[in-house]
Every structure is written in structure tokens, then in C-alpha cells.
Amino acid sequence: MSIETLPPVYLPPPLEEPSIEDLNLSDIFAALGTPLRLEIVQRLMTESTAYDHSCSWFGFDKPKSSLTHHFKALRHAGLIRQRQYGLERRSRVRYEDLDSRFPGLLAVIREG
């Protein structure tokens, strides 16, 4: 983890997500089966320079309700962690959790 990706000193608690033990490949692959969701995770992995990002960081021309649905699916599958900052939810990949449960999976996802 580089200095740029170190978590801020204060973080709101994460929204509900599966524990490491409850992560399973079928949920992960189902969530990544939508091209937009795969792009979200890949961009968080390859373009992210801050600890976490809001939906607007991606610049998608999609309704907010649609994006909310996609981010929720990724969080429920265990791919991303989301935190609530006022009215804004910010996301990041659950690197450590995914690497510990499924070594090598993130490299496959990154390559698409």
C-alpha cells in the first residue's frame, strides 16, 4: 500500500458487507458478470489514487439509482467496501480480504 492509498485517520464505519469467511466465488463472479460492474472494480484497482471514491469520480452517464444498484451488488458480493460520508457513499476494493480468501483473484479481475 503506497502513501497515497493509506486510509485517512478517521473513517466512518463500513456499510454492511459479507465477512471474509462468507465471501464466495459464485457471488463475486455473478457481480462481475455485468460489464459496468467489472469496469468499476478494474478502475478502482488501476486508476484510484485516493483511499476511496464517490460514484461521481467514475464519470458514468447513468442515473444515480442505477449506479446505486451496481455499487450495492458489488458490496454485497464482497468486492468493494463502502463508507457513508454525509450524503455520499465512497468505495474501494477490499484488497486485503479478497487476497486472503482467494489469492490471485484480483490479478485475474484486473486483467479482465
Secondary structure, 3 states (H helix, E strand, C coil): CCHHHCCCCCCCCECCCCCHHHCCHHHHHHHHCCHHHHHHHHHHHHCCCCCCEEHHHHCCCCCHHHHHHHHHHHHHHCCEEEEEECCEEEEEECHHHHHHHCCCHHHHHHHC
